[in-house]
């Protein structure tokens, strides 16, 4: 029998393309459904949330300014790397209480869903934009543009649910700050490791772990966040967060009771798009 001691890992935050510890130095134990210790996860503070918003805002001009084709390439590269770490994701979902077969099915669905959204990158403008008929010698075009920085309360489905809310936000050029599943954060942090080693620029996705009720109100009230996805929010907290978000007229997407195993759709992509209308004289 080996006399080696197990190397206990403390999972860190993902901010600006790096993996810092919480500035407060706090962490919390992650356990399986039977209460057995799995690892420690960093317990993000309000300062960490502010740092994540700064990183997301800094990354926004570069990410939104890339061509849709290039964003599609990067997202597809992420899917390739997700596939390469398939066994690790399966193990982490099993630790969270999912059966082996169900975990394998979920990981495959998560990879497929990421690819599905990647395929939309260069099609969004054609589908959601329009050449509008007007009375007069003008061209009138409506084109979609990203909203900006989107804060996300991820659902407790730690991989498929997370990807279902994350991919449609960044595919259109938005950047994001995500609060991961509180009871099962490990697949989310492993996804952050995939993002960090892919071609995704630092700051496009920033992932925080910790207590949602501590971090979310501050993100909802933050004046440099443009939109809020409350997918994983408990119903009793929704009204408070909507009130906080009203300070700078954030777009708010309320929880819908979505079945994350269901087929994906375009609603989450269009929820965080703005429509810009341009007029141009004919013949000029």
MARTORRO-275212 format. One line per 3 residues: their letters; for each residue x, y, z of C-alpha. Coordinates in Angstrom, 2 decimals, always signed. Each point is the difference from the previous one (the first is absolute). Last residue first. Example, Ala and Ser with C-alpha at 12.3 -4.5 7.8 and 13.67 -1.06 7.14 Angstrom:
2
sa = +13.67 -1.06 +7.14 | -1.37 -3.44 +0.66 $
This chain:
284
xxx = -23.75 +58.28 -52.18 | -2.51 -1.52 -2.45 | -2.71 -0.75 +2.54 $
xxx = +0.41 +1.91 +3.25 | +0.97 -2.07 +3.07 | -2.01 -0.72 +3.15 $
xxx = +1.28 -2.38 +2.69 | -2.02 -1.82 +2.63 | +1.79 -1.69 +2.90 $
xxx = -1.77 -2.87 +1.74 | +1.39 -1.05 +3.39 | +0.74 -3.64 +0.78 $
xxx = -0.11 -1.65 +3.40 | -3.38 -1.75 -0.18 | +0.70 -0.93 -3.63 $
xxx = +2.52 -2.65 +1.02 | -2.12 -1.45 +2.84 | -3.02 -0.28 -2.31 $
xxx = +1.85 -1.84 -2.78 | -0.79 -3.55 +1.11 | +1.64 -3.01 +1.58 $
xxx = -1.68 -3.43 +0.16 | -1.05 -1.09 +3.48 | +2.49 -1.35 +2.55 $
xxx = +0.09 +3.40 +1.69 | -3.72 -0.20 +0.79 | -0.79 +3.66 +0.48 $
xxx = -1.98 +1.17 +3.02 | -0.05 +3.43 -1.64 | +2.34 +1.98 +2.22 $
xxx = -0.20 +3.74 -0.76 | +2.12 +1.72 -2.63 | +0.74 +3.54 +1.12 $
xxx = +1.15 +2.80 -2.32 | +1.63 +2.60 +2.16 | -1.66 +3.40 +0.40 $
xxx = +2.86 +1.59 +1.94 | -1.58 +0.00 +3.47 | -2.65 -2.54 -1.05 $
xxx = +2.42 -2.86 +0.67 | -0.38 +0.37 +3.76 | -3.79 -0.26 -0.26 $
xxx = +0.35 -3.05 -2.26 | +2.33 -1.57 +2.55 | -2.44 +0.56 +2.86 $
xxx = -2.90 -1.37 -2.06 | +1.90 -3.17 -0.94 | +1.17 -0.98 +3.49 $
xxx = -3.00 -2.12 +1.08 | +0.01 -1.85 -3.33 | +3.48 -1.49 +0.60 $
xxx = +2.40 +1.15 -2.70 | +1.65 -2.46 -2.38 | -1.12 +1.53 -3.31 $
xxx = +0.14 +3.61 +1.24 | +1.66 +1.42 -3.12 | +0.90 +3.66 +0.55 $
xxx = +0.84 +2.70 -2.51 | +2.11 +3.13 -0.45 | +2.48 -0.26 +2.85 $
xxx = +2.04 +3.16 +0.60 | -2.43 +1.47 +2.55 | +0.22 -2.94 +2.36 $
xxx = -3.36 -0.50 +1.77 | -0.63 -3.53 -1.27 | +3.67 -0.85 +0.53 $
xxx = -0.22 +1.11 +3.60 | -3.23 -1.93 +0.61 | +1.56 -3.15 -1.55 $
xxx = +3.09 -0.33 +2.20 | -1.24 -0.86 +3.49 | -3.18 -1.83 -0.94 $
xxx = +1.93 -2.03 -2.56 | +2.43 -1.39 +2.54 | +3.36 -0.93 -1.49 $
xxx = +1.57 -0.61 -3.37 | +0.72 +2.69 -2.59 | +0.64 -0.47 -3.71 $
xxx = +1.14 +2.67 -2.44 | -0.62 -0.55 -3.72 | +1.19 +2.51 -2.60 $
xxx = +2.68 +1.15 +2.44 | +2.90 -1.88 -1.55 | -0.36 -0.56 -3.74 $
xxx = -1.43 -3.39 -1.05 | +2.66 -1.93 -1.96 | -0.19 -3.02 +2.29 $
xxx = +2.04 -0.65 +3.14 | -1.92 +2.42 +2.21 | -3.36 -1.17 -1.36 $
xxx = +0.77 -3.63 +0.86 | +1.11 +1.00 +3.51 | -3.26 +1.93 +0.35 $
xxx = -1.87 -3.17 -0.98 | +1.83 -1.77 +2.83 | -1.26 +2.75 +2.29 $
xxx = -3.58 -0.63 -1.10 | +0.36 -3.77 +0.36 | +1.20 +0.60 +3.62 $
xxx = -2.71 +2.43 +1.11 | -2.59 -2.48 +1.28 | -1.87 +1.47 +3.02 $
xxx = +0.47 +3.67 -0.99 | -0.49 -0.28 -3.75 | +2.20 +2.67 -1.54 $
xxx = -0.44 +3.77 +0.14 | +0.86 +1.14 -3.51 | +1.39 +3.37 -1.12 $
xxx = -0.42 +0.49 -3.73 | +1.15 +1.46 -3.29 | -2.35 +0.56 -2.94 $
xxx = +1.09 -0.59 -3.59 | -2.92 -2.04 -1.42 | +1.49 -3.38 +0.92 $
xxx = +0.73 +1.22 +3.54 | -3.56 -0.01 +1.31 | -1.27 -3.08 -1.86 $
xxx = +2.94 -2.07 +1.35 | -0.45 +0.89 +3.68 | -3.65 -0.84 +0.71 $
xxx = -0.16 -3.49 -1.53 | +3.64 -0.61 +0.93 | -0.85 +0.44 +3.67 $
xxx = -3.06 -2.23 -0.22 | +1.95 -2.75 -1.75 | +2.88 +0.25 +2.48 $
xxx = -0.99 +0.82 +3.58 | -3.77 -0.52 -0.23 | -0.44 +2.15 +3.11 $
xxx = -0.82 +2.95 -2.24 | +2.49 +2.79 -0.63 | -0.71 +3.50 +1.30 $
xxx = +1.26 +1.99 -2.96 | +1.27 +3.58 -0.27 | +0.06 +1.37 -3.56 $
xxx = +2.51 +2.63 -1.15 | -0.91 +1.64 -3.30 | -3.29 -0.18 -1.93 $
xxx = +1.45 -1.55 -3.15 | -1.07 +1.51 -3.34 | -2.69 -1.10 -2.42 $
xxx = -0.49 +1.78 -3.34 | -3.01 +1.90 -1.35 | +0.54 +1.60 -3.41 $
xxx = -1.79 +2.89 -1.70 | +1.07 +1.05 -3.48 | -1.39 +3.36 -0.99 $
xxx = -1.73 +1.76 -2.88 | -3.37 +0.17 +1.72 | -2.77 -2.13 +1.47 $
xxx = +1.81 -2.75 +1.86 | +0.34 -3.78 -0.43 | +2.32 -1.46 +2.67 $
xxx = +3.10 -2.06 -0.82 | +0.09 -2.37 +2.94 | +2.09 -1.43 +2.83 $
xxx = -0.92 -2.93 +2.26 | +0.63 -2.88 -2.42 | +2.81 +1.44 -2.14 $
xxx = +1.73 +1.61 +2.99 | -0.24 -3.16 +2.08 | +1.45 -2.31 -2.66 $
xxx = +3.74 +0.44 +0.52 | -0.09 -0.87 +3.71 | -2.81 -2.56 -0.24 $
xxx = +2.28 -2.97 -0.61 | +1.72 +0.61 +3.33 | -3.41 -0.40 +1.65 $
xxx = -0.40 -3.50 -1.38 | +3.61 -0.86 +0.81 | -0.57 +0.91 +3.66 $
xxx = -3.18 -2.06 -0.03 | +1.80 -3.06 -1.37 | +2.67 +0.24 +2.70 $
xxx = -2.64 +0.35 +2.73 | -2.05 -2.89 -1.42 | +3.06 -2.26 +0.06 $
xxx = +0.68 +1.03 +3.61 | -3.61 -0.62 +0.96 | -0.12 -3.47 -1.56 $
xxx = +3.21 -1.01 +1.75 | -1.37 +1.25 +3.32 | -3.29 -1.85 -0.51 $
xxx = +1.85 -3.23 -0.70 | +2.26 +0.40 +3.04 | -2.79 +1.03 +2.37 $
xxx = -0.12 +3.63 +1.15 | +0.63 +0.80 +3.67 | +2.43 +2.94 -0.14 $
xxx = +2.92 -2.44 +0.09 | -1.45 -1.58 -3.14 | -0.03 +3.41 -1.66 $
xxx = +3.67 +0.43 +0.91 | +0.95 -3.41 -1.40 | -1.86 +0.67 -3.26 $
xxx = +1.70 +3.38 -0.35 | +3.40 -1.64 +0.44 | -0.80 -2.68 -2.57 $
xxx = -1.07 +2.57 -2.62 | +3.15 +2.09 +0.26 | +0.83 -0.24 -3.72 $
xxx = -3.62 +0.61 -0.96 | +0.03 +3.26 +1.91 | +3.19 +0.89 -1.87 $
xxx = -1.67 -0.49 -3.36 | -3.01 +2.01 +1.18 | +2.32 +2.86 +0.97 $
xxx = +1.48 -0.05 -3.51 | -3.52 +0.29 -1.40 | -0.52 +3.08 +2.12 $
xxx = +3.19 +1.54 -1.34 | -0.85 -0.71 -3.63 | -3.51 +1.40 +0.42 $
xxx = +1.43 +3.18 +1.53 | +2.27 +0.29 -3.05 | -2.94 -0.33 -2.40 $
xxx = -1.97 +2.63 +1.91 | +2.87 +2.41 -0.57 | +1.62 +1.38 +3.10 $
xxx = -1.14 +3.40 +1.26 | -2.28 -1.44 +2.69 | +2.98 -1.83 +1.51 $
xxx = +2.43 +2.92 -0.19 | -2.44 +2.61 +1.29 | -1.31 -2.27 +2.80 $
xxx = +3.26 -1.17 +1.59 | +0.47 +3.07 +2.20 | -3.64 -0.16 +1.11 $
xxx = +0.33 -3.67 +0.94 | +3.21 +0.62 +1.95 | -1.54 +2.93 +1.91 $
xxx = -3.07 -2.10 +0.75 | +2.16 -2.84 +1.33 | +1.95 +2.39 +2.24 $
xxx = -3.28 +1.30 +1.43 | -1.16 -3.56 +0.73 | +3.32 -0.80 +1.68 $
xxx = -0.42 +3.09 +2.19 | -3.54 -1.12 +0.91 | +1.47 -3.28 +1.22 $
xxx = +0.52 -3.40 -1.64 | +0.25 -3.14 +2.14 | +2.68 -2.11 -1.66 $
xxx = -0.85 -3.68 -0.31 | +1.35 -2.74 +2.24 | -0.09 -3.61 -1.09 $
xxx = -1.99 -3.24 +0.10 | -1.11 -0.51 +3.61 | -2.65 -2.67 +0.55 $
xxx = -3.44 +1.31 +0.94 | -1.99 -2.74 -1.69 | -1.07 +2.35 -2.83 $
xxx = +3.70 +0.74 -0.71 | +1.84 +2.75 +1.84 | +1.60 +3.31 -0.90 $
xxx = +1.68 +1.74 +2.93 | +0.08 +3.80 +0.05 | +2.81 +2.46 -0.64 $
xxx = +0.95 +3.40 +1.38 | +3.22 +1.90 -0.65 | -1.93 +3.26 -0.22 $
xxx = +1.62 +0.82 -3.35 | -1.43 -3.28 -1.28 | +2.78 -2.03 -1.55 $
xxx = +1.04 +1.00 -3.48 | -0.30 -2.15 -3.14 | +0.81 +2.14 -3.03 $
xxx = -1.81 +0.80 -3.28 | -1.47 +3.22 +1.35 | -1.59 -1.73 +2.97 $
xxx = -0.38 -3.74 +0.60 | -0.35 -0.80 +3.70 | +2.01 -2.72 +1.69 $
xxx = -0.48 -3.67 +0.78 | +1.82 -1.11 +3.14 | +1.50 -3.41 -0.70 $
xxx = +0.79 -2.60 +2.63 | +2.99 -2.13 -0.90 | -0.71 -3.41 +1.54 $
xxx = +2.72 -1.21 +2.36 | +2.27 -2.72 -1.28 | +0.37 -3.16 +2.11 $
xx = -0.86 -2.28 -2.91 | -1.31 -3.46 +0.89 $
